[in-house]
Amino acid sequence: MLKFGRKWERLRVDESGVFIRKIPSSRDNPAYLAVEINPIGENGIPINKMGIIIRNQSELDSIRNILSKSRVDEVIQEIESVNQHLSNT
């Protein structure tokens, strides 16, 4: 996939919501493969155009650490409350 895949190509793996994504080369970096986390909707396709891109174990560990903090839940609840209020007006 790294050699022959198209730019930004997404490849499904056996776990729902987990993909391998080809990240194209940039001015400073060569092309590379990454894990993409992107939940699957009821229609069977990823919810977002681009999910969370994870390049290595260190990034995965950092994301796990961030998501395990209760403050993230609090922030999400506040955002949902604000968005719900806006949609009701």
C-alpha positions as CSV (number, residue, x, y, z in Angstrom):
1,M,0.0,0.0,0.0
2,L,2.8,2.4,0.8
3,K,4.4,1.9,-2.6
4,F,1.3,1.5,-4.8
5,G,-1.6,3.0,-2.9
6,R,-3.2,6.3,-3.9
7,K,-2.7,9.5,-1.8
8,W,-5.0,9.3,1.3
9,E,-6.2,5.8,0.4
10,R,-8.0,4.1,3.3
11,L,-7.8,0.3,3.8
12,R,-10.2,-1.5,6.1
13,V,-8.8,-3.9,8.7
14,D,-10.7,-6.6,10.6
15,E,-11.6,-4.3,13.5
16,S,-14.6,-2.0,12.9
17,G,-13.6,1.7,12.9
18,V,-9.9,1.0,12.4
19,F,-8.2,1.6,9.0
20,I,-4.8,1.9,7.5
21,R,-4.3,5.2,5.8
22,K,-1.6,6.2,3.3
23,I,-0.4,9.7,4.1
24,P,1.2,11.3,1.1
25,S,4.7,12.8,1.1
26,S,5.1,16.5,1.9
27,R,7.9,18.9,1.5
28,D,9.5,17.8,4.7
29,N,8.4,14.1,5.1
30,P,8.2,11.0,2.9
31,A,4.9,9.2,2.4
32,Y,4.0,6.9,5.3
33,L,1.3,4.6,6.6
34,A,-0.8,5.4,9.7
35,V,-3.7,4.0,11.7
36,E,-6.9,5.9,11.3
37,I,-9.6,5.7,14.0
38,N,-13.0,6.6,12.5
39,P,-16.3,5.2,13.8
40,I,-18.6,3.5,11.4
41,G,-22.1,4.8,10.9
42,E,-25.3,2.9,10.5
43,N,-24.8,3.0,6.8
44,G,-21.5,1.1,7.1
45,I,-19.2,3.9,6.1
46,P,-16.9,6.0,8.3
47,I,-18.7,8.9,10.1
48,N,-16.0,11.5,9.3
49,K,-14.1,12.3,6.1
50,M,-10.9,11.9,8.2
51,G,-10.6,10.2,11.5
52,I,-7.8,10.4,14.1
53,I,-4.5,9.6,12.5
54,I,-2.0,7.7,14.7
55,R,1.6,7.3,13.4
56,N,3.2,5.3,16.2
57,Q,2.8,3.7,19.6
58,S,3.8,6.9,21.5
59,E,0.9,8.8,19.8
60,L,-1.5,6.0,20.6
61,D,-0.5,6.0,24.2
62,S,-0.9,9.8,24.4
63,I,-4.4,9.7,22.9
64,R,-5.4,6.9,25.3
65,N,-4.2,9.0,28.2
66,I,-6.1,12.1,27.1
67,L,-9.3,10.2,26.4
68,S,-9.2,8.6,29.8
69,K,-9.4,11.9,31.7
70,S,-12.8,12.7,33.1
71,R,-12.5,16.4,32.0
72,V,-12.9,15.3,28.4
73,D,-16.3,13.9,29.3
74,E,-17.2,17.1,31.0
75,V,-16.2,19.2,28.0
76,I,-18.2,17.0,25.6
77,Q,-21.3,17.3,27.8
78,E,-21.0,21.1,27.8
79,I,-20.5,21.2,24.0
80,E,-23.6,18.9,23.6
81,S,-25.6,21.2,25.8
82,V,-24.6,24.3,23.9
83,N,-25.3,22.7,20.5
84,Q,-28.7,21.3,21.7
85,H,-29.6,24.8,22.9
86,L,-28.6,26.4,19.6
87,S,-30.6,23.8,17.6
88,N,-33.7,24.5,19.7
89,T,-33.7,28.2,19.0
